[in-house]
Amino acid sequence: MFVCKYAYKQCSNPRVMKKDGDLHRLCEYHRDKANALQRTYATKRRHERRIKKRQLFVAQKLREIDPVPFGAKVNIDADTIQVDDLDCLFDHGDDYEGSDDSLSDDEFAYVMSLVV
């Protein structure tokens, strides 16, 4: 009558007394084991709730952000770009050996393929 009532296996250990004088259902070993499992489960649930709360918070904040309006796409006509305007794309440092500042037809076509 005063032995542990562990459900999965017969245990002959005596039941532990509660603070108020009544008997617990389990012995000290099985109570400690059950309490450890309960703590692990509770910690896991708290962690999952924190993650879910954080995800909801981020989702709510993302919904509050207005999308950035984009302007209409502007097509640049290659014939309207001056060669002098494209000159800023090239490095004219100390390693520049050419004396001619104009682009060849091949260079101009290459630059235009990059721009368009």
N, CA, C and O of each residue as an XYZ file, in Angstrom:
464
protein
N       0.819     -1.194      0.000
C       0.000      0.000      0.000
C       0.861      1.255      0.000
O       0.496      2.251     -0.624
N       2.013      1.223      0.699
C       2.863      2.398      0.769
C       4.060      2.307     -0.167
O       5.051      3.014      0.016
N       3.968      1.425     -1.184
C       5.062      1.282     -2.146
C       4.797      2.175     -3.351
O       3.669      2.598     -3.603
N       5.858      2.444     -4.079
C       5.812      3.323     -5.262
C       4.804      2.786     -6.277
O       4.720      1.578     -6.496
N       4.041      3.686     -6.892
C       3.040      3.288     -7.893
C       3.499      3.668     -9.301
O       2.712      4.155    -10.113
N       4.766      3.442     -9.570
C       5.321      3.692    -10.894
C       4.576      2.824    -11.897
O       4.416      1.625    -11.670
N       4.115      3.408    -13.008
C       3.188      2.731    -13.909
C       3.838      1.695    -14.822
O       3.179      0.720    -15.184
N       5.083      1.860    -15.202
C       5.656      1.017    -16.241
C       6.376     -0.213    -15.717
O       6.639     -1.147    -16.474
N       6.693     -0.223    -14.449
C       7.444     -1.338    -13.897
C       7.166     -1.380    -12.396
O       6.975     -0.343    -11.760
N       7.148     -2.556    -11.856
C       6.888     -2.665    -10.422
C       8.103     -2.155     -9.649
O       9.239     -2.538     -9.928
N       7.842     -1.283     -8.672
C       8.905     -0.699     -7.856
C       8.555     -0.934     -6.389
O       7.447     -0.629     -5.950
N       9.501     -1.473     -5.643
C       9.237     -1.798     -4.233
C       9.727     -0.708     -3.279
O       9.693     -0.890     -2.062
N      10.184      0.424     -3.824
C      10.644      1.523     -2.971
C       9.461      2.181     -2.267
O       8.357      2.190     -2.813
N       9.661      2.728     -1.079
C       8.561      3.389     -0.361
C       8.229      4.740     -0.985
O       9.104      5.421     -1.520
N       6.962      5.116     -0.910
C       6.514      6.406     -1.420
C       7.045      7.525     -0.533
O       7.301      7.324      0.654
N       7.207      8.709     -1.127
C       7.752      9.866     -0.416
C       6.606     10.667      0.192
O       5.501     10.711     -0.349
N       6.893     11.298      1.326
C       5.894     12.136      2.004
C       5.887     13.540      1.402
O       6.939     14.092      1.080
N       4.693     14.109      1.253
C       4.550     15.496      0.833
C       4.828     16.409      2.022
O       4.941     15.950      3.158
N       4.935     17.703      1.747
C       5.179     18.674      2.818
C       4.014     18.737      3.799
O       4.194     19.038      4.979
N       2.809     18.445      3.290
C       1.628     18.515      4.170
C       1.375     17.199      4.918
O       0.411     17.102      5.676
N       2.231     16.186      4.714
C       2.104     14.928      5.444
C       1.477     13.803      4.646
O       1.578     12.647      5.055
N       0.831     14.093      3.519
C       0.258     13.043      2.667
C       1.385     12.331      1.914
O       2.537     12.765      1.930
N       1.019     11.222      1.252
C       1.995     10.463      0.472
C       1.917     10.840     -1.004
O       0.830     11.004     -1.557
N       3.078     10.976     -1.633
C       3.123     11.099     -3.090
C       2.813      9.729     -3.676
O       2.801      8.729     -2.958
N       2.566      9.686     -4.970
C       2.312      8.397     -5.614
C       3.601      7.631     -5.892
O       3.578      6.406     -6.004
N       4.734      8.347     -6.006
C       5.984      7.714     -6.426
C       7.042      7.759     -5.330
O       6.936      8.509     -4.360
N       8.067      6.929     -5.518
C       9.225      6.967     -4.619
C      10.103      8.156     -5.017
O       9.849      8.816     -6.024
N      11.124      8.416     -4.224
C      11.990      9.574     -4.470
C      12.683      9.469     -5.829
O      12.771     10.462     -6.552
N      13.177      8.278     -6.186
C      13.875      8.088     -7.460
C      12.963      8.407     -8.646
O      13.343      9.166     -9.538
N      11.755      7.826     -8.655
C      10.851      8.027     -9.787
C      10.290      9.449     -9.818
O      10.002      9.963    -10.899
N      10.127     10.101     -8.657
C       9.707     11.513     -8.630
C      10.782     12.405     -9.241
O      10.482     13.295    -10.036
N      12.042     12.159     -8.862
C      13.150     12.944     -9.424
C      13.243     12.758    -10.935
O      13.475     13.710    -11.681
N      13.057     11.518    -11.371
C      13.107     11.216    -12.801
C      11.957     11.921    -13.542
O      12.174     12.516    -14.597
N      10.750     11.853    -12.998
C       9.586     12.492    -13.617
C       9.740     14.015    -13.625
O       9.393     14.670    -14.608
N      10.259     14.575    -12.534
C      10.457     16.025    -12.474
C      11.504     16.492    -13.484
O      11.346     17.550    -14.093
N      12.571     15.711    -13.666
C      13.600     16.063    -14.648
C      13.018     16.059    -16.059
O      13.298     16.957    -16.853
N      12.207     15.046    -16.369
C      11.563     14.995    -17.686
C      10.611     16.172    -17.875
O      10.543     16.751    -18.959
N       9.881     16.523    -16.827
C       8.950     17.645    -16.900
C       9.700     18.959    -17.134
O       9.256     19.797    -17.919
N      10.837     19.137    -16.453
C      11.639     20.353    -16.651
C      12.154     20.437    -18.085
O      12.127     21.505    -18.697
N      12.625     19.307    -18.621
C      13.116     19.274    -19.999
C      11.999     19.628    -20.974
O      12.204     20.426    -21.889
N      10.830     19.044    -20.785
C       9.687     19.312    -21.653
C       9.274     20.778    -21.560
O       9.015     21.413    -22.582
N       9.211     21.323    -20.342
C       8.805     22.719    -20.150
C       9.811     23.672    -20.797
O       9.422     24.675    -21.394
N      11.098     23.359    -20.679
C      12.126     24.200    -21.309
C      11.980     24.184    -22.824
O      12.097     25.220    -23.477
N      11.726     23.012    -23.375
C      11.544     22.886    -24.821
C      10.324     23.688    -25.278
O      10.391     24.394    -26.285
N       9.230     23.588    -24.560
C       8.012     24.325    -24.922
C       8.237     25.837    -24.836
O       7.788     26.578    -25.710
N       8.933     26.302    -23.784
C       9.223     27.736    -23.666
C      10.068     28.209    -24.840
O       9.828     29.283    -25.391
N      11.055     27.408    -25.221
C      11.918     27.752    -26.353
C      11.101     27.846    -27.647
O      11.273     28.786    -28.423
N      10.213     26.876    -27.878
C       9.374     26.886    -29.078
C       8.448     28.097    -29.092
O       8.251     28.719    -30.136
N       7.876     28.436    -27.926
C       7.005     29.615    -27.856
C       7.776     30.900    -28.137
O       7.260     31.795    -28.807
N       9.004     31.001    -27.634
C       9.823     32.192    -27.900
C      10.114     32.330    -29.388
O      10.034     33.426    -29.945
N      10.452     31.211    -30.032
C      10.742     31.242    -31.470
C       9.503     31.672    -32.246
O       9.587     32.515    -33.139
N       8.353     31.093    -31.907
C       7.119     31.443    -32.607
C       6.773     32.916    -32.387
O       6.368     33.604    -33.325
N       6.928     33.398    -31.166
C       6.641     34.801    -30.861
C       7.565     35.716    -31.658
O       7.130     36.744    -32.179
N       8.845     35.339    -31.752
C       9.808     36.136    -32.510
C       9.445     36.148    -33.992
O       9.537     37.189    -34.642
N       9.032     34.995    -34.536
C       8.652     34.919    -35.949
C       7.424     35.777    -36.228
O       7.365     36.460    -37.251
N       6.445     35.748    -35.330
C       5.255     36.580    -35.503
C       5.607     38.059    -35.444
O       5.063     38.860    -36.204
N       6.513     38.423    -34.548
C       6.940     39.809    -34.426
C       7.611     40.282    -35.715
O       7.319     41.370    -36.211
N       8.517     39.454    -36.255
C       9.215     39.814    -37.490
C       8.226     39.912    -38.647
O       8.304     40.841    -39.451
N       7.304     38.968    -38.738
C       6.307     38.995    -39.813
C       5.448     40.251    -39.722
O       5.129     40.860    -40.743
N       5.075     40.638    -38.514
C       4.269     41.846    -38.327
C       5.064     43.081    -38.742
O       4.528     43.969    -39.405
N       6.326     43.142    -38.359
C       7.159     44.292    -38.725
C       7.353     44.363    -40.233
O       7.374     45.454    -40.803
N       7.495     43.213    -40.886
C       7.668     43.212    -42.334
C       6.400     43.670    -43.044
O       6.475     44.302    -44.098
N       5.232     43.356    -42.475
C       3.980     43.812    -43.080
C       3.830     45.323    -42.979
O       3.159     45.933    -43.812
N       4.444     45.934    -41.972
C       4.323     47.374    -41.775
C       5.180     48.173    -42.749
O       4.956     49.371    -42.917
N       6.150     47.539    -43.390
C       7.043     48.244    -44.307
C       6.342     48.426    -45.647
O       5.881     47.460    -46.253
N       6.268     49.666    -46.099
C       5.682     49.945    -47.402
C       6.699     49.611    -48.485
O       7.894     49.850    -48.311
N       6.234     49.062    -49.601
C       7.167     48.755    -50.678
C       7.732     50.041    -51.284
O       7.074     51.082    -51.289
N       8.936     49.950    -51.782
C       9.580     51.100    -52.400
C       9.017     51.259    -53.804
O       9.087     50.326    -54.604
N       8.460     52.426    -54.117
C       7.928     52.621    -55.469
C       9.082     52.795    -56.459
O      10.036     53.530    -56.206
N       8.970     52.125    -57.552
C       9.981     52.236    -58.595
C       9.434     53.115    -59.702
O       8.261     53.026    -60.065
N      10.289     53.956    -60.228
C       9.891     54.827    -61.327
C       9.804     54.037    -62.619
O      10.197     52.873    -62.690
N       9.288     54.689    -63.621
C       9.179     54.045    -64.922
C      10.575     53.791    -65.476
O      11.492     54.581    -65.253
N      10.727     52.707    -66.185
C      12.013     52.363    -66.769
C      12.303     53.322    -67.917
O      11.471     53.546    -68.795
N      13.495     53.874    -67.882
C      13.886     54.830    -68.914
C      14.866     54.147    -69.854
O      15.896     53.623    -69.430
N      14.530     54.162    -71.118
C      15.437     53.609    -72.122
C      16.329     54.726    -72.640
O      15.846     55.791    -73.025
N      17.624     54.479    -72.649
C      18.573     55.467    -73.143
C      18.925     55.095    -74.572
O      19.350     53.975    -74.857
N      18.742     56.042    -75.448
C      19.080     55.823    -76.846
C      20.591     55.948    -76.998
O      21.173     56.956    -76.597
N      21.223     54.941    -77.569
C      22.679     54.929    -77.702
C      23.177     56.064    -78.580
O      24.318     56.505    -78.434
N      22.346     56.538    -79.480
C      22.779     57.610    -80.381
C      22.872     58.951    -79.667
O      23.564     59.852    -80.140
N      22.180     59.101    -78.528
C      22.186     60.394    -77.838
C      23.335     60.530    -76.845
O      23.576     61.628    -76.343
N      24.052     59.444    -76.546
C      25.162     59.507    -75.599
C      26.417     59.959    -76.338
O      26.791     59.391    -77.364
N      27.046     60.974    -75.804
C      28.274     61.489    -76.395
C      29.467     60.684    -75.887
O      29.462     60.195    -74.757
N      30.472     60.554    -76.719
C      31.683     59.834    -76.350
C      32.345     60.511    -75.159
O      32.914     59.840    -74.297
N      32.273     61.827    -75.107
C      32.874     62.554    -73.984
C      32.203     62.184    -72.663
O      32.858     62.168    -71.621
N      30.910     61.888    -72.697
C      30.205     61.489    -71.480
C      30.644     60.105    -71.002
O      30.631     59.830    -69.803
N      31.028     59.245    -71.925
C      31.480     57.904    -71.574
C      32.921     57.889    -71.083
O      33.380     56.889    -70.531
N      33.624     58.974    -71.276
C      35.030     59.054    -70.898
C      35.233     58.835    -69.402
O      36.285     58.350    -68.985
N      34.250     59.181    -68.602
C      34.387     59.028    -67.149
C      34.423     57.558    -66.730
O      34.793     57.257    -65.595
N      34.049     56.646    -67.613
C      34.052     55.229    -67.283
C      35.445     54.613    -67.304
O      35.647     53.520    -66.777
N      36.388     55.292    -67.898
C      37.725     54.736    -68.050
C      38.687     55.409    -67.096
O      38.575     56.604    -66.824
N      39.634     54.636    -66.589
C      40.649     55.143    -65.673
C      41.760     55.791    -66.487
O      42.342     55.164    -67.372
N      42.045     57.042    -66.182
C      43.110     57.753    -66.884
C      44.262     58.028    -65.932
O      44.801     59.134    -65.896
N      44.636     57.004    -65.157
C      45.736     57.143    -64.204
C      47.081     57.075    -64.896
O      47.179     57.279    -66.106
N      48.118     56.786    -64.121
C      49.486     56.740    -64.636
C      49.695     55.614    -65.634
O      50.584     55.691    -66.481
N      48.877     54.566    -65.539
C      49.078     53.430    -66.431
C      48.465     53.646    -67.812
O      48.549     52.768    -68.670
N      47.857     54.792    -68.030
C      47.240     55.083    -69.320
C      48.328     55.488    -70.299
O      49.004     56.496    -70.093
N      48.504     54.707    -71.371
C      49.582     54.967    -72.317
C      49.097     55.656    -73.578
O      49.888     56.263    -74.300
N      47.819     55.570    -73.845
C      47.313     56.145    -75.079
C      47.211     57.662    -75.005
O      46.916     58.226    -73.952
N      47.455     58.307    -76.122
C      47.341     59.763    -76.162
C      46.026     60.184    -76.785
O      45.631     61.346    -76.688
N      45.346     59.247    -77.424
C      44.088     59.540    -78.089
C      42.953     59.361    -77.088
O      42.779     58.270    -76.545
N      42.178     60.414    -76.836
C      41.092     60.353    -75.862
C      39.797     59.816    -76.446
O      38.847     59.598    -75.694
N      39.716     59.596    -77.731
C      38.476     59.118    -78.330
C      38.453     57.590    -78.323
O      39.493     56.935    -78.265
N      37.245     57.045    -78.384
C      37.065     55.594    -78.400
C      37.032     55.097    -79.832
O      36.540     55.778    -80.732
N      37.563     53.899    -80.027
C      37.437     53.282    -81.344
C      36.001     52.787    -81.490
O      35.241     52.754    -80.522
N      35.650     52.409    -82.690
C      34.292     51.903    -82.925
C      34.026     50.654    -82.095
O      32.927     50.482    -81.567
N      35.038     49.767    -81.975
C      34.872     48.542    -81.183
C      34.707     48.873    -79.703
O      33.871     48.277    -79.024
N      35.501     49.822    -79.197
C      35.394     50.223    -77.791
C      34.035     50.853    -77.513
O      33.406     50.575    -76.492
N      33.594     51.701    -78.430
C      32.294     52.357    -78.268
C      31.172     51.316    -78.258
O      30.254     51.404    -77.442
N      31.242     50.336    -79.156
C      30.216     49.289    -79.213
C      30.218     48.463    -77.927
O      29.159     48.088    -77.424
N      31.411     48.182    -77.397
C      31.508     47.426    -76.150
C      30.892     48.199    -74.986
O      30.128     47.644    -74.197
N      31.229     49.475    -74.889
C      30.682     50.298    -73.806
C      29.167     50.403    -73.939
O      28.455     50.345    -72.937
N      28.679     50.553    -75.126
C      27.234     50.659    -75.335
C      26.532     49.350    -74.981
O      25.400     49.365    -74.497
N      27.191     48.225    -75.217
C      26.579     46.946    -74.837
C      26.483     46.828    -73.320
O      25.579     46.170    -72.805
N      27.408     47.459    -72.604
C      27.349     47.456    -71.141
C      26.264     48.386    -70.624
O      25.577     48.065    -69.654
N      26.109     49.529    -71.261
C      25.152     50.539    -70.801
C      23.723     50.101    -71.085
O      22.841     50.281    -70.244
N      23.492     49.544    -72.230
C      22.139     49.168    -72.622
C      21.860     47.827    -72.102
O      20.768     47.298    -72.312
